Amino acid sequence: MSFGAVGFGRRRNTEDMPVAAAAAAVPERSINVTTAAQSAPPEAIAELRVQCLARLEPAAVAALSPERLATEVERLISEIATDRRVHLNAVEQRMLAMELVNDMLGLGPLQPLLDDERVADIMVNGPNKVFVERGGKVELSNVKFRDEAHLAGICQRIAAGVGRRVDEASPMVDARLKDGSRVNIVFPPLALDGPSMSIRKFSKKPIDFERLIGFGALTRPVAKILSLASASRLNIIISGGTGSGKTTMMNALSRLIEERERVITVEDAAELQLQQPHVVRLETRPMSLEGRGEITQRDLVRNALRMRPDRIIIGEVRGGEAFDMLQAMNTGHDGSMSTIHANTTRDALIRVENMVQMGNMGLPSRAIRVQIVSAVNLIVQVERQRDGGRRVTQVTEICGMEGDVVLMNDIFQFVMDGENHEGRIIGHYKVSKARPACYGRLTYFGYDREWMAALDEAAEMERARS
């Protein structure tokens, strides 16, 4: 790669410093990565981009680290700017170099947001509106794309990374980033204001129950009960709304799975972060443009039953695969887990029943409920509340049936007491000390005393509060 001689023709208002330091010198809220150089006309900046990209050799770019590439691109920008008499100061020049590096190696203007660990969600509503969620609150960022073509190119790069495509002929796609973050893309003509993209980021640090307790998502006794449920191989469904933390809770529960167990995961877009060595990850495949080759979650669940699993974990149940999930839970694959969209634990059971009927099984409602009661042991309800916090609001046990009614026992139920001076919701858990229907399984694994001790601790916390 030939970058030419280093001839800095910029206005020097800052000494040469690392790229990261130059970015830090600019206030975070004022950074606009699409208009990094404001002292020169937009046409001149666009020409600088074109000339710089034309002089870069792809093979050489791939061989350099991002830091070294940024330094070399900055030198090249300085040379071209000197030749064309384009005036850039030091910070503007470095910002333009960062923009080009992010376009080549990352996800363009979204890369700084992806690198920011405080950002949990990124929502792109066309090229000029990018919203982010920080600390549970959604706010408009200053990040913008150059135009719709720039945004469309980033979207297509993400889809191509997982072997999928997105364009006008196939305008919707689910994908994932290299770090496991989940991506949904909608293209025109379905998205009227330009390509729309939603990115659900996942923490680079594995989240366990200790961290969830620190976040205020649950108390230590609740975490203990959930840990024992996972270790006792109870079948668990995690219920909640969009963005409520269902996948995070499942990842925390999965850390209690023993390393010797063979686990099969089935997902639409792979996002689970299991730490065990014996894990087989399966992912659905959409149909081709010819209408062939589609592999659904139901197909994968059926196939997973033939793969000698100890546990089957389904990322999210949303259709006829609910019946196959119940079959798996009822046929020796104890400790299986899944998530579902529902507002309460009772609603979760109703949704499972409806989805089994969607599978055209032709089963009567009572037969479906008997299957559910036999298969599911515990339902965990998580909720994103108005203060932005994500909390466990219910832990409910399936106890049996009385007539056609499924009996349920709320082991824990979150009760809101108010909010503190920072606007954070405060509350406590009501606890039921009734002997659980799964007591025999707890005894079999030797966790019965620990279970009752955790309930006693929770009851003592409730009494101390009152």
C-alpha positions in Angstrom: 0.0 0.0 0.0 1.5 3.3 -1.0 0.5 6.2 1.2 3.0 8.7 -0.2 5.2 11.0 1.7 3.9 12.5 5.0 3.2 16.1 4.2 0.9 17.6 6.9 -0.9 20.6 5.4 -3.4 21.1 8.1 -3.9 23.8 10.6 -2.2 22.6 13.8 -4.3 23.3 16.9 -3.4 20.0 18.6 -0.1 18.1 18.8 0.0 14.7 17.2 -1.8 12.4 19.6 -3.3 8.8 19.4 -6.6 8.6 17.5 -8.4 7.5 20.7 -7.1 10.5 22.6 -8.2 12.8 19.8 -11.7 11.4 20.0 -11.7 11.8 23.7 -10.8 15.4 23.3 -14.2 16.1 21.7 -17.3 16.0 24.0 -19.2 12.8 23.5 -22.5 14.3 22.8 -21.2 16.6 20.1 -19.5 14.0 18.0 -21.1 13.7 14.6 -19.2 11.1 12.7 -20.7 11.8 9.4 -19.6 15.5 9.4 -16.3 15.1 11.2 -14.7 17.9 9.2 -16.9 21.1 9.3 -14.3 23.7 8.3 -14.2 22.4 4.7 -17.1 22.3 2.3 -19.1 19.0 2.3 -18.1 18.5 -1.4 -14.5 18.7 -0.6 -14.8 16.2 2.3 -16.7 13.8 0.0 -13.9 14.1 -2.6 -11.3 13.4 0.2 -13.1 10.2 1.1 -13.2 9.1 -2.6 -9.6 9.8 -3.2 -8.4 8.2 0.0 -10.4 5.0 -0.6 -9.1 4.8 -4.2 -5.5 4.8 -3.0 -6.0 2.1 -0.4 -5.1 -1.5 -1.3 -7.6 -4.0 0.2 -5.0 -6.6 0.9 -2.8 -4.1 2.8 -5.8 -2.8 4.7 -6.8 -6.3 5.9 -3.2 -6.9 7.1 -3.1 -3.8 9.4 -4.6 -3.5 12.9 -7.3 -0.8 13.3 -4.9 1.4 15.3 -2.1 1.2 12.7 -4.6 1.6 9.8 -6.1 4.8 11.4 -2.6 6.3 11.7 -1.8 5.5 8.0 -5.2 6.7 6.8 -4.7 10.0 8.7 -1.3 10.5 7.0 -2.9 9.8 3.6 -5.8 12.3 4.3 -3.2 14.9 5.2 -1.3 14.4 2.0 -4.4 14.5 -0.2 -5.7 17.6 1.7 -2.4 19.3 1.2 -2.4 18.6 -2.6 -6.0 19.8 -2.9 -5.7 22.7 -0.5 -8.4 21.5 1.8 -8.1 23.0 5.3 -8.6 20.6 8.2 -7.5 21.0 11.7 -5.9 18.1 13.7 -9.1 16.9 15.4 -11.1 17.1 12.2 -8.5 15.1 10.3 -8.4 12.4 12.9 -12.2 12.2 13.1 -12.3 11.7 9.3 -9.7 9.0 9.6 -11.7 7.2 12.3 -14.8 7.5 10.1 -13.1 5.8 7.1 -11.6 3.1 9.3 -15.0 2.3 10.9 -16.5 2.1 7.4 -13.8 -0.3 6.2 -13.4 -2.5 9.3 -16.5 -1.8 11.4 -20.0 -0.7 11.1 -19.4 2.9 10.1 -20.9 5.6 12.3 -22.4 2.9 14.6 -19.0 1.6 15.6 -18.5 4.1 18.5 -21.9 3.2 19.9 -21.1 -0.5 19.7 -17.8 0.1 21.5 -19.7 2.1 24.3 -20.5 -0.5 27.0 -23.1 1.9 28.5 -25.3 1.5 25.3 -27.7 -1.4 25.5 -29.8 -0.9 22.4 -29.2 1.0 19.1 -32.3 1.9 17.0 -31.8 3.4 13.5 -34.8 5.1 12.0 -33.4 6.1 8.6 -30.0 7.8 8.0 -30.6 10.8 10.1 -32.1 9.4 13.3 -30.2 7.0 15.6 -31.6 6.4 19.1 -29.8 4.6 21.9 -30.7 3.2 25.2 -28.4 4.1 28.1 -29.3 3.1 31.7 -32.7 2.0 30.6 -33.5 5.4 29.0 -33.9 6.0 25.3 -32.4 9.1 23.8 -31.6 10.6 20.4 -27.9 10.4 19.6 -25.9 12.8 17.3 -24.8 9.9 15.1 -25.9 10.2 11.4 -25.2 8.4 8.2 -24.2 10.3 5.0 -27.3 9.1 3.1 -29.6 6.1 2.6 -27.0 4.4 0.5 -24.5 4.5 3.3 -26.9 3.0 5.8 -28.1 0.4 3.3 -24.5 -0.7 2.7 -23.9 -1.2 6.4 -27.2 -3.2 6.7 -26.2 -5.5 3.8 -22.7 -6.0 5.3 -24.3 -7.2 8.5 -26.7 -9.6 6.7 -23.9 -11.0 4.5 -21.9 -11.7 7.6 -24.3 -14.5 8.6 -25.0 -15.7 5.1 -28.3 -13.8 4.5 -29.4 -11.0 2.3 -31.5 -7.9 2.6 -32.8 -5.8 -0.3 -36.2 -4.8 -1.8 -36.9 -8.4 -2.8 -36.2 -9.7 0.7 -36.7 -6.6 2.9 -36.7 -8.2 6.4 -33.9 -10.1 8.0 -32.7 -11.3 11.5 -29.0 -11.4 11.9 -26.3 -11.1 14.5 -22.9 -9.4 15.0 -19.7 -11.1 15.7 -20.1 -10.4 19.4 -23.5 -12.1 19.5 -25.6 -8.9 19.4 -29.0 -9.4 17.8 -29.9 -7.4 14.7 -33.2 -6.8 12.9 -33.3 -5.0 9.6 -36.2 -3.7 7.6 -35.7 -2.3 4.1 -37.8 -0.1 1.9 -40.5 -0.4 0.6 -41.6 -1.7 4.0 -39.7 0.9 5.9 -41.0 4.2 4.6 -38.2 6.5 5.9 -35.2 4.5 4.7 -33.7 1.3 6.1 -34.5 0.6 9.8 -32.2 -1.3 12.0 -32.5 -2.5 15.7 -29.4 -3.8 17.5 -29.7 -5.5 20.9 -26.3 -5.5 22.4 -25.1 -8.0 24.9 -22.6 -7.4 27.7 -19.0 -8.4 26.9 -18.7 -9.6 30.5 -20.7 -12.8 31.2 -23.7 -11.9 33.4 -24.4 -14.2 36.4 -26.7 -13.9 39.3 -24.2 -11.9 41.4 -24.2 -9.2 38.8 -28.0 -9.3 38.5 -28.3 -8.9 42.3 -25.9 -5.9 42.0 -28.2 -4.4 39.3 -31.2 -4.7 41.6 -32.9 -7.2 39.2 -33.6 -9.6 42.0 -32.6 -10.4 45.6 -30.3 -13.1 46.9 -33.0 -15.5 48.0 -34.7 -15.3 44.6 -31.4 -15.9 42.9 -30.8 -18.9 45.2 -34.2 -20.4 44.3 -33.5 -20.0 40.5 -30.0 -21.5 40.9 -31.4 -24.5 42.6 -34.2 -24.9 40.0 -31.6 -24.9 37.2 -29.3 -27.3 39.1 -32.2 -29.6 39.9 -33.0 -29.8 36.1 -36.5 -28.2 36.4 -38.1 -27.2 33.1 -38.2 -23.4 33.1 -40.0 -20.9 30.9 -38.8 -17.3 31.1 -41.6 -14.8 30.2 -41.5 -11.1 29.6 -41.9 -8.3 27.1 -39.5 -7.1 24.4 -36.2 -5.9 25.9 -37.2 -7.1 29.4 -34.0 -9.2 29.9 -35.3 -12.7 29.0 -32.1 -13.8 27.2 -30.0 -12.3 30.0 -31.9 -14.3 32.6 -31.5 -17.5 30.5 -27.8 -17.0 30.2 -27.5 -16.6 33.9 -29.6 -19.8 34.5 -27.5 -21.7 32.0 -24.3 -21.1 34.0 -25.6 -23.6 36.5 -25.7 -26.4 33.9 -23.0 -29.0 34.6 -20.1 -29.3 32.1 -20.7 -33.0 31.4 -24.2 -32.3 30.1 -24.9 -32.2 26.3 -26.9 -29.1 25.5 -28.6 -28.3 22.2 -29.7 -24.7 21.6 -32.3 -23.8 18.9 -32.6 -20.1 17.9 -33.8 -17.9 15.1 -30.7 -15.8 15.5 -28.0 -17.2 17.7 -27.6 -15.0 20.8 -27.2 -17.3 23.8 -23.8 -17.3 25.4 -23.5 -20.7 27.1 -20.1 -21.3 28.7 -20.3 -25.2 28.8 -17.9 -27.1 26.5 -20.5 -29.6 25.2 -22.9 -27.3 23.4 -24.4 -27.7 19.9 -25.8 -24.4 18.5 -28.5 -24.6 15.8 -30.0 -21.7 13.9 -32.9 -21.4 11.6 -32.6 -20.6 7.9 -35.0 -18.5 5.8 -36.2 -19.6 2.5 -34.3 -18.7 -0.7 -35.7 -16.3 -3.3 -36.9 -19.4 -5.1 -39.0 -20.3 -2.0 -37.0 -23.3 -1.1 -34.6 -24.4 1.7 -36.4 -22.9 4.7 -35.5 -24.6 8.1 -37.8 -23.5 10.9 -37.4 -23.8 14.7 -39.8 -26.6 14.7 -37.6 -28.6 12.2 -34.6 -28.0 14.4 -36.4 -29.0 17.7 -37.5 -32.2 16.1 -34.0 -32.9 14.8 -32.5 -32.0 18.2 -34.5 -34.8 19.8 -32.4 -37.2 17.7 -29.0 -35.7 18.8 -28.9 -37.3 22.2 -29.4 -34.1 24.2 -29.5 -33.8 28.0 -31.1 -30.4 27.7 -32.7 -28.5 24.9 -32.8 -24.7 25.1 -35.0 -22.9 22.7 -34.2 -19.2 22.3 -37.8 -18.1 21.9 -41.1 -20.0 21.3 -43.4 -18.2 19.0 -45.3 -20.8 17.0 -46.0 -24.5 16.5 -42.6 -25.5 17.9 -44.3 -25.0 21.4 -45.8 -28.5 21.0 -42.4 -30.1 20.2 -40.9 -28.2 23.2 -43.5 -29.8 25.5 -42.7 -33.1 24.0 -39.0 -32.7 24.6 -39.7 -31.7 28.3 -41.9 -34.7 28.7 -39.6 -37.3 27.2 -36.5 -37.3 29.5 -34.9 -34.0 28.6 -35.3 -32.4 32.0 -33.8 -29.0 32.6 -34.9 -27.7 29.3 -35.6 -23.9 29.0 -37.2 -21.4 26.7 -38.5 -17.9 26.5 -41.9 -16.5 25.6 -43.5 -13.1 25.2 -46.2 -12.6 27.8 -47.2 -10.0 30.5 -47.7 -12.4 33.4 -46.9 -16.0 34.3 -50.6 -16.9 33.8 -50.6 -15.3 30.3 -47.5 -17.3 29.5 -49.4 -20.5 30.0 -52.3 -19.2 27.8 -49.8 -18.3 25.1 -48.2 -21.7 25.1 -51.6 -23.3 24.8 -52.5 -21.0 21.9 -49.2 -21.7 20.1 -49.7 -25.5 20.4 -53.1 -25.0 18.7 -51.4 -22.9 16.0 -49.5 -26.1 15.2 -52.7 -27.7 14.0 -52.4 -30.6 16.4 -56.1 -30.9 16.7 -55.8 -31.5 20.4 -58.5 -30.4 22.9 -57.7 -27.7 25.3 -57.6 -30.0 28.3 -55.2 -32.4 26.7 -52.9 -29.4 25.9 -53.1 -28.2 29.5 -52.2 -31.7 30.8 -49.2 -31.6 28.6 -48.2 -28.2 29.9 -48.6 -29.2 33.6 -46.6 -32.3 33.0 -43.8 -30.5 31.2 -43.3 -27.1 32.8 -42.1 -26.7 36.4 -41.4 -23.0 36.8 -42.2 -19.8 35.0 -40.0 -16.7 35.6 -41.5 -13.3 34.8 -39.1 -10.5 34.0 -40.2 -6.9 33.3 -38.6 -3.6 32.2 -40.2 -1.1 34.5 -40.8 2.6 34.1 -37.5 3.6 35.7 -35.6 1.6 33.0 -34.7 -1.2 35.4 -35.2 -4.8 34.5 -36.5 -6.9 37.4 -37.8 -10.4 38.2 -41.5 -9.7 39.1 -42.8 -13.3 39.5 -41.4 -16.7 40.1 -44.4 -19.1 39.7 -44.6 -22.9 40.1 -47.0 -25.1 38.1 -48.7 -27.2 40.8 -51.2 -29.4 38.9 -54.7 -29.2 37.6 -58.1 -28.9 39.3 -60.8 -29.7 36.7 -59.8 -27.7 33.6 -57.9 -25.1 35.6 -54.1 -25.1 35.9 -53.0 -24.5 39.6 -50.2 -22.1 40.0 -48.3 -20.9 43.1 -46.4 -17.6 43.1 -43.2 -18.4 45.0 -42.1 -14.8 44.7 -44.1 -11.7 43.6 -42.5 -8.3 43.4 -44.5 -5.5 45.1 -43.7 -1.9 44.4 -43.4 0.3 47.5 -42.5 3.6 45.7 -39.4 5.2 44.4 -36.3 6.9 45.8 -35.0 10.4 45.2 -33.3 9.3 42.0 -36.6 8.0 40.5 -35.6 4.3 40.9 -38.4 2.0 41.9 -38.1 0.3 45.3 -40.1 -2.7 46.4 -40.0 -6.1 48.0 -40.9 -9.7 47.3 -43.9 -11.4 48.8 -42.9 -15.0 49.4 -44.9 -18.2 49.6 -43.4 -20.9 51.9 -45.8 -23.6 50.7 -44.1 -26.9 50.0 -43.3 -27.0 46.2 -44.8 -29.5 43.9 -41.3 -30.3 42.7 -40.1 -31.2 46.2 -39.5 -34.8 45.2 -37.1 -33.7 42.5 -35.3 -31.3 44.9 -34.9 -34.2 47.4 -33.6 -36.4 44.6 -30.8 -33.9 43.8 -30.2 -33.1 47.5 -31.4 -29.5 47.3 -34.6 -29.7 49.4 -33.1 -28.1 52.5 -31.3 -25.3 50.6 -34.6 -24.5 48.9 -36.6 -24.2 52.1 -33.7 -22.2 53.7 -33.8 -19.7 50.8 -37.6 -19.3 51.3 -37.0 -18.8 55.1 -34.4 -16.1 54.3 -36.8 -14.4 51.9 -39.6 -14.5 54.5 -37.3 -13.1 57.2 -36.4 -10.2 54.8 -40.1 -9.5 54.3 -40.8 -9.6 58.1 -37.8 -7.3 58.8 -39.1 -4.8 56.3 -42.5 -4.6 57.9 
